[in-house]
Amino acid sequence: MFKRSSLFKVGLIALLTGAGFLAARAGYATGPFVEPDAVALYAYTSEQPGDSYGWASENLGDLNGDGVNDFIVSAPFQISNGTRTGKVYIYSGADGSLLHSIVGNPYDQLGYSVSGAGDVNADGIPDYIVGGRGSLIGPIPWKGRAMVVSGADHSLLHEFIGGDGDWFGADVSAAGDVNGDGYGDVIVGASHADFNGFQAGRVSVFSGADGSVLWTDDGDSRNALLGSGVGVLGDLNGDGVPELIAGAHGASTRGNPTKGRAYVYDGATGTVLFTLAPPANAPFAHFGEFFTSNAGDVNADGMSDIFVADYNSSIEEKYAGQAFVYSGMDGSLLLTVSGQAVDGLGPGRGIGDINGDGHADLIVAAYTNSEGAPFAGKTSLISGADGAVLRTITGNIPGDLQGVDAVGLGDVNGDGAQDYLITGGASAYVVLGLP
């Protein structure tokens, strides 16, 4: 779950969502998308300039029992009472209305990460988890915290708080039921934790039943930043328990200290099953930050595969970005999707089999792409079978940064096609799927 600490990204969002650039948008376009078949069922804009509304988003499942998936969008830099408290918004998939919102505590930056949590309290309704990396609790900031919230009534189920300077909550995710007690568990990244060296990072898995720590893992060297991305995968080793993934975008590989790694863990024990790395040295790399998730069964071998992205990758062109799919069977590289210069390609995840060919497909966005308008963004639906582009949704508003995050929502309007949530630097759109 999504996602973005790079100074390049934060600075760009601030620039392109400031008052001057927003004013320059006026009259440029008649709608948010270039393609005539790209239709926004719902559209949202930020409450404050510079609050980074759209930073992170997720499909939460059906929270209110109407048979339609609901969703969350965050604005982690929203200011309340003079500090960046952050705010998250939960919306109805059925009609787009606001179901609930949560404002963070002072300095929280709540919504820096968001995710579904699974059914943590075993009430039959999915719950959710939100992280804020900056909580000021005590004399030293950047402790961070994560809140597990009931999907039924939005009450607080669990709260976890990091140590001094940990950035606890840098990313959060459901973990599935890793201990077999019938309750969904959660995983939280603390990318700047110092347990095994300065900013080596840590990931922690917590029990949904009682909030206890089930297992932890620490980064293997200083500045590894383990926990900058976390996610839940399928059951890769056949023990009936889902596996987990954590990114360490500062970890050294092949002598390049900024290249990054992602680790696939046995969900039950925390043992590392295999380590993933991009295929070539990459300056400015952020491999494994935010976008580490289940890709679905891309190669149709009966096992879920793994999505890892690097929105800053400059392997081919500077800041082009890349998304990679690795085999859940053995960790081998199955598929690479590459952007062009300054595309920022990488936000995305698996979306199931949308074209009926038996292979899971992907949604991959390039949030700084300028094909439709300067820095308007572009989102692509990608065939898992061969990497072909199935559909594009190209931004038409300068500076909109469409594709800061991109999520499949399932069918929210009942027409039989999967719909999509695409967020920008100060916006969010639910885009109708095509039959």
C-alpha positions as CSV (number, residue, x, y, z in Angstrom):
1,M,0.0,0.0,0.0
2,F,0.9,3.1,-2.3
3,K,3.0,5.3,-1.1
4,R,5.9,8.1,-1.9
5,S,8.7,9.6,0.2
6,S,11.0,10.7,-2.6
7,L,11.8,14.4,-2.4
8,F,11.3,14.5,-6.2
9,K,7.8,13.3,-5.8
10,V,6.8,15.4,-2.8
11,G,8.3,18.5,-4.3
12,L,6.6,17.9,-7.7
13,I,3.2,17.3,-6.1
14,A,3.6,20.6,-4.1
15,L,4.5,22.5,-7.2
16,L,1.8,21.2,-9.4
17,T,-1.0,21.5,-6.8
18,G,-0.1,25.0,-5.7
19,A,-2.4,27.9,-6.5
20,G,-0.4,29.2,-9.4
21,F,-0.3,26.0,-11.4
22,L,-4.0,25.3,-10.5
23,A,-5.0,28.6,-12.0
24,A,-3.0,27.9,-15.1
25,R,-5.2,24.8,-15.7
26,A,-8.3,26.8,-16.4
27,G,-9.7,26.4,-19.9
28,Y,-7.0,23.9,-20.9
29,A,-9.3,20.8,-21.1
30,T,-13.0,20.0,-21.2
31,G,-12.6,16.8,-19.2
32,P,-10.1,14.9,-17.1
33,F,-9.2,12.2,-19.8
34,V,-8.1,12.2,-23.4
35,E,-9.9,9.0,-24.4
36,P,-13.6,9.3,-25.2
37,D,-14.4,6.0,-23.6
38,A,-12.8,7.0,-20.3
39,V,-15.7,8.1,-18.1
40,A,-15.5,9.3,-14.5
41,L,-18.4,7.9,-12.5
42,Y,-17.2,9.9,-9.5
43,A,-14.7,12.7,-9.2
44,Y,-13.1,14.3,-6.1
45,T,-10.8,17.2,-5.4
46,S,-8.7,18.2,-2.4
47,E,-10.0,20.3,0.4
48,Q,-6.7,22.2,0.7
49,P,-3.9,23.2,-1.8
50,G,-0.9,21.1,-1.1
51,D,-2.6,18.4,1.1
52,S,-1.6,15.7,-1.4
53,Y,-5.2,14.4,-1.6
54,G,-4.9,11.2,-3.6
55,W,-1.5,10.2,-2.1
56,A,-2.7,6.7,-1.2
57,S,-5.8,4.7,-1.9
58,E,-7.3,1.2,-1.7
59,N,-10.3,-1.0,-2.3
60,L,-11.6,-1.8,1.1
61,G,-14.3,-4.3,0.2
62,D,-17.9,-3.9,1.1
63,L,-18.1,-2.1,4.5
64,N,-21.8,-1.1,4.6
65,G,-23.4,-4.3,3.3
66,D,-24.8,-3.0,0.1
67,G,-23.0,-5.5,-2.1
68,V,-20.6,-3.0,-3.6
69,N,-16.9,-2.4,-2.7
70,D,-16.0,0.8,-0.9
71,F,-12.7,2.7,-1.0
72,I,-10.3,5.0,0.8
73,V,-8.3,8.0,-0.3
74,S,-5.8,9.9,1.8
75,A,-4.5,13.4,2.1
76,P,-1.5,13.0,4.5
77,F,-0.3,16.6,4.4
78,Q,-3.6,18.2,5.2
79,I,-3.2,20.9,7.9
80,S,-5.5,21.1,10.9
81,N,-4.8,23.6,13.7
82,G,-1.5,24.5,12.2
83,T,0.1,21.1,11.8
84,R,0.1,18.4,9.1
85,T,-2.4,16.1,10.8
86,G,-3.4,14.4,7.6
87,K,-6.9,13.0,6.8
88,V,-8.4,9.9,5.2
89,Y,-11.7,9.6,3.5
90,I,-13.8,6.5,3.1
91,Y,-16.3,6.5,0.2
92,S,-19.2,4.4,-0.9
93,G,-18.6,2.5,-4.1
94,A,-22.4,2.4,-4.8
95,D,-23.0,6.2,-4.9
96,G,-19.7,7.9,-4.3
97,S,-20.8,9.5,-1.0
98,L,-18.5,10.0,1.9
99,L,-19.1,7.3,4.5
100,H,-16.5,8.5,7.1
101,S,-13.4,10.5,7.5
102,I,-10.6,10.5,10.1
103,V,-8.4,13.5,10.9
104,G,-5.0,12.7,12.4
105,N,-3.4,13.9,15.6
106,P,-0.9,16.9,15.4
107,Y,2.0,16.1,13.1
108,D,0.6,12.6,12.3
109,Q,0.6,12.8,8.5
110,L,-2.2,10.3,8.8
111,G,-2.8,8.6,5.5
112,Y,0.8,8.3,4.5
113,S,-0.2,4.7,4.0
114,V,-3.6,3.0,3.9
115,S,-4.9,-0.5,3.3
116,G,-7.6,-2.9,3.8
117,A,-6.9,-5.0,6.9
118,G,-9.1,-8.1,6.3
119,D,-11.6,-9.0,9.0
120,V,-9.6,-8.2,12.1
121,N,-12.4,-8.6,14.6
122,A,-14.1,-11.5,13.0
123,D,-17.5,-9.7,12.7
124,G,-17.9,-10.6,9.0
125,I,-17.1,-7.1,7.8
126,P,-13.7,-6.1,6.4
127,D,-11.7,-3.6,8.4
128,Y,-8.9,-1.2,7.4
129,I,-5.6,0.2,8.6
130,V,-4.1,3.7,8.2
131,G,-0.6,4.8,8.9
132,G,1.0,8.2,9.8
133,R,4.8,8.3,9.7
134,G,5.2,11.6,11.6
135,S,3.4,11.3,14.9
136,L,4.8,13.6,17.5
137,I,4.5,11.6,20.7
138,G,7.2,12.6,23.2
139,P,10.2,14.8,22.5
140,I,11.3,13.3,19.3
141,P,9.1,13.3,16.1
142,W,8.7,10.8,13.4
143,K,7.8,8.0,15.7
144,G,4.8,7.1,13.6
145,R,1.7,5.1,14.3
146,A,-0.8,2.8,12.7
147,M,-4.5,2.5,13.5
148,V,-6.7,-0.6,12.7
149,V,-10.2,0.6,12.3
150,S,-13.5,-1.3,12.2
151,G,-15.2,-1.3,8.8
152,A,-18.6,-1.7,10.5
153,D,-18.6,1.4,12.7
154,H,-15.2,3.0,12.2
155,S,-14.2,2.6,15.8
156,L,-10.6,2.1,16.7
157,L,-9.7,-1.6,17.1
158,H,-5.9,-1.4,17.6
159,E,-3.3,1.4,17.7
160,F,0.4,0.7,17.3
161,I,3.1,3.4,17.9
162,G,6.7,3.4,16.8
163,G,9.9,4.4,18.5
164,D,11.8,7.7,18.1
165,G,12.4,8.4,14.5
166,D,11.1,5.1,13.3
167,W,8.6,6.3,10.6
168,F,6.4,3.5,11.9
169,G,3.5,3.3,9.5
170,A,5.6,4.2,6.4
171,D,3.5,1.4,4.8
172,V,0.7,-0.8,6.1
173,S,-1.2,-3.9,4.8
174,A,-3.4,-6.7,5.7
175,A,-1.4,-9.9,6.4
176,G,-4.2,-12.5,6.2
177,D,-4.6,-14.9,9.0
178,V,-1.0,-15.9,9.6
179,N,-1.5,-17.7,12.9
180,G,-4.6,-19.6,12.1
181,D,-6.8,-18.2,14.8
182,G,-9.6,-17.0,12.5
183,Y,-8.8,-13.3,12.8
184,G,-7.1,-11.2,10.1
185,D,-3.6,-10.0,11.0
186,V,-1.7,-6.9,9.8
187,I,1.8,-5.9,8.8
188,V,3.4,-2.5,9.4
189,G,6.6,-1.1,8.1
190,A,8.9,1.2,10.1
191,S,11.4,2.2,7.4
192,H,13.7,4.3,9.5
193,A,13.9,2.1,12.6
194,D,17.4,1.6,14.0
195,F,17.3,-1.9,15.6
196,N,20.0,-3.3,13.2
197,G,21.8,-0.1,12.3
198,F,20.9,3.4,11.4
199,Q,17.6,3.4,9.4
200,A,17.9,-0.3,8.6
201,G,14.2,-0.5,9.1
202,R,11.8,-3.1,10.5
203,V,8.6,-4.9,9.6
204,S,6.2,-6.1,12.3
205,V,3.3,-8.5,12.0
206,F,0.5,-8.0,14.6
207,S,-2.3,-10.2,15.7
208,G,-5.7,-9.0,14.7
209,A,-7.2,-10.7,17.7
210,D,-5.3,-8.9,20.5
211,G,-2.7,-6.7,18.9
212,S,0.3,-8.7,20.0
213,V,3.4,-8.9,18.0
214,L,3.6,-12.2,16.0
215,W,7.0,-11.7,14.4
216,T,9.4,-9.0,13.2
217,D,12.3,-8.7,10.8
218,D,15.0,-6.0,10.6
219,G,16.8,-4.6,7.7
220,D,20.2,-6.2,7.1
221,S,22.3,-3.0,7.0
222,R,22.2,0.7,7.7
223,N,20.0,2.7,5.4
224,A,18.3,-0.4,4.0
225,L,14.9,1.2,4.8
226,L,13.1,-2.1,5.3
227,G,9.4,-1.5,5.6
228,S,9.1,1.2,2.9
229,G,6.7,-1.1,1.2
230,V,4.7,-4.0,2.7
231,G,2.0,-6.3,1.3
232,V,0.2,-9.6,1.5
233,L,0.6,-12.3,-1.2
234,G,-1.0,-15.6,-1.9
235,D,0.0,-18.9,-0.3
236,L,3.2,-19.7,-2.1
237,N,4.5,-22.6,-0.1
238,G,1.3,-24.6,0.3
239,D,0.9,-24.4,4.0
240,G,-2.5,-22.7,3.9
241,V,-1.1,-19.3,5.1
242,P,-0.5,-16.3,2.9
243,E,3.0,-15.1,2.4
244,L,4.1,-11.5,3.0
245,I,6.4,-9.1,1.2
246,A,8.4,-6.1,2.4
247,G,10.5,-3.7,0.4
248,A,13.8,-2.1,1.4
249,H,14.4,0.5,-1.2
250,G,17.7,1.6,0.3
251,A,19.2,-1.9,0.4
252,S,22.4,-2.5,-1.5
253,T,22.4,-5.0,-4.4
254,R,25.3,-5.6,-6.8
255,G,27.3,-2.8,-5.2
256,N,24.6,-0.1,-5.8
257,P,23.5,1.2,-2.4
258,T,20.3,2.9,-3.6
259,K,19.0,0.1,-5.7
260,G,16.6,-1.7,-3.4
261,R,15.3,-5.2,-2.6
262,A,12.0,-6.9,-1.7
263,Y,11.8,-9.9,0.6
264,V,9.2,-12.6,0.4
265,Y,8.4,-14.0,3.8
266,D,6.8,-17.2,5.0
267,G,3.7,-15.6,6.6
268,A,3.5,-18.1,9.4
269,T,7.2,-17.9,10.6
270,G,8.7,-14.8,9.1
271,T,11.4,-16.8,7.4
272,V,12.6,-15.2,4.1
273,L,11.7,-17.5,1.2
274,F,13.4,-15.5,-1.5
275,T,14.8,-12.0,-2.2
276,L,13.8,-9.9,-5.3
277,A,15.9,-7.3,-7.0
278,P,15.5,-5.3,-10.2
279,P,17.4,-6.8,-13.1
280,A,20.0,-4.1,-13.6
281,N,21.7,-1.3,-11.6
282,A,19.4,1.7,-11.4
283,P,20.4,5.2,-10.3
284,F,17.9,7.0,-8.2
285,A,16.1,3.7,-7.6
286,H,13.2,3.3,-5.2
287,F,12.6,-0.4,-5.9
288,G,10.3,-1.8,-3.2
289,E,9.0,1.5,-1.9
290,F,5.2,1.4,-1.5
291,F,4.3,-0.8,-4.4
292,T,4.8,-4.4,-3.2
293,S,1.7,-6.6,-3.6
294,N,0.0,-9.6,-5.0
295,A,-0.1,-9.6,-8.8
296,G,-2.5,-12.5,-9.1
297,D,-1.7,-15.5,-11.2
298,V,-0.1,-13.8,-14.1
299,N,1.5,-16.8,-15.8
300,A,-1.4,-19.2,-15.2
301,D,0.6,-21.8,-13.3
302,G,-1.8,-22.0,-10.4
303,M,0.2,-19.8,-8.1
304,S,-0.1,-16.1,-7.3
305,D,2.7,-13.9,-8.5
306,I,4.3,-10.8,-7.1
307,F,4.2,-7.1,-8.2
308,V,7.0,-4.8,-7.3
309,A,7.6,-1.3,-8.8
310,D,10.1,1.5,-8.8
311,Y,8.5,4.7,-9.8
312,N,11.9,6.5,-9.9
313,S,13.8,3.9,-11.9
314,S,16.3,5.3,-14.5
315,I,17.6,2.0,-15.9
316,E,16.4,3.0,-19.4
317,E,15.6,6.7,-19.2
318,K,15.8,9.2,-16.2
319,Y,12.8,8.9,-13.8
320,A,11.0,6.7,-16.3
321,G,9.9,4.2,-13.8
322,Q,9.3,0.4,-14.1
323,A,7.0,-2.2,-12.8
324,F,8.1,-5.9,-12.4
325,V,6.2,-9.1,-11.9
326,Y,8.0,-12.0,-10.3
327,S,7.0,-15.7,-10.2
328,G,5.4,-16.7,-6.9
329,M,6.8,-20.2,-7.6
330,D,10.5,-19.3,-7.6
331,G,11.0,-15.5,-7.7
332,S,12.1,-15.4,-11.3
333,L,11.2,-12.3,-13.4
334,L,8.1,-12.8,-15.5
335,L,7.3,-9.4,-16.9
336,T,8.6,-5.8,-17.0
337,V,6.6,-2.7,-17.8
338,S,8.8,0.4,-18.5
339,G,8.0,4.1,-18.8
340,Q,9.6,6.8,-20.8
341,A,11.7,9.7,-19.5
342,V,10.0,11.5,-16.5
343,D,7.0,9.2,-16.6
344,G,7.1,8.1,-13.0
345,L,5.7,4.7,-14.0
346,G,5.1,2.2,-11.2
347,P,2.0,2.9,-9.1
348,G,-0.4,-0.1,-9.4
349,R,-1.1,-3.7,-8.6
350,G,-2.9,-6.8,-9.8
351,I,-6.5,-6.4,-10.9
352,G,-7.6,-10.0,-11.7
353,D,-8.3,-11.4,-15.2
354,I,-10.2,-8.6,-17.0
355,N,-10.0,-10.0,-20.5
356,G,-10.9,-13.6,-19.8
357,D,-7.7,-15.3,-21.1
358,G,-6.9,-17.1,-17.8
359,H,-4.1,-14.7,-16.8
360,A,-4.3,-12.1,-14.1
361,D,-3.8,-8.6,-15.5
362,L,-2.4,-5.4,-14.0
363,I,-3.1,-1.7,-13.6
364,V,0.1,0.4,-13.9
365,A,0.2,4.2,-13.8
366,A,2.7,6.8,-14.9
367,Y,1.8,9.8,-12.7
368,T,4.2,12.3,-14.3
369,N,3.5,11.3,-17.9
370,S,2.8,14.3,-20.2
371,E,1.2,12.7,-23.3
372,G,-2.2,14.3,-22.7
373,A,-1.0,17.5,-21.0
374,P,2.1,18.5,-19.0
375,F,2.3,16.2,-15.9
376,A,-1.3,15.1,-16.4
377,G,-0.5,11.4,-15.9
378,K,-1.5,8.2,-17.6
379,T,-2.8,4.8,-16.5
380,S,-2.6,1.6,-18.4
381,L,-4.3,-1.8,-18.1
382,I,-1.7,-4.4,-18.9
383,S,-2.1,-8.0,-20.0
384,G,-0.5,-10.4,-17.6
385,A,-0.1,-12.9,-20.4
386,D,2.3,-10.9,-22.6
387,G,2.5,-7.3,-21.2
388,A,0.4,-5.9,-24.0
389,V,-1.5,-2.7,-23.3
390,L,-5.2,-3.5,-23.0
391,R,-6.5,0.1,-22.4
392,T,-5.1,3.5,-21.6
393,I,-6.6,6.3,-19.5
394,T,-4.6,9.4,-20.2
395,G,-4.9,12.6,-18.2
396,N,-6.0,15.8,-19.9
397,I,-5.5,18.4,-17.1
398,P,-2.0,19.9,-16.7
399,G,-0.5,19.0,-13.3
400,D,-3.2,16.6,-12.4
401,L,-0.7,13.8,-11.8
402,Q,-3.2,11.1,-12.5
403,G,-1.8,7.8,-11.3
404,V,-0.2,8.7,-8.0
405,D,-2.1,5.6,-7.2
406,A,-4.3,3.2,-9.2
407,V,-6.6,0.5,-7.9
408,G,-9.1,-2.0,-9.2
409,L,-12.5,-1.6,-7.4
410,G,-14.5,-4.4,-8.8
411,D,-17.9,-3.6,-10.5
412,V,-19.3,-0.6,-8.6
413,N,-22.1,0.3,-11.0
414,G,-23.4,-3.2,-11.8
415,D,-22.7,-3.3,-15.5
416,G,-20.5,-6.4,-15.3
417,A,-17.1,-4.6,-15.9
418,Q,-14.4,-3.9,-13.4
419,D,-14.1,-0.2,-12.5
420,Y,-11.0,1.6,-11.3
421,L,-9.9,4.2,-8.8
422,I,-7.2,6.6,-10.1
423,T,-5.8,9.3,-7.8
424,G,-3.8,12.4,-8.6
425,G,-1.9,15.0,-6.7
426,A,-5.1,16.7,-5.6
427,S,-7.8,14.6,-7.2
428,A,-9.4,11.2,-7.4
429,Y,-11.5,9.5,-10.1
430,V,-13.6,6.4,-10.2
431,V,-13.4,5.4,-13.9
432,L,-15.9,3.0,-15.5
433,G,-14.6,-0.2,-16.9
434,L,-15.4,-1.3,-20.4
435,P,-17.5,-4.4,-21.2
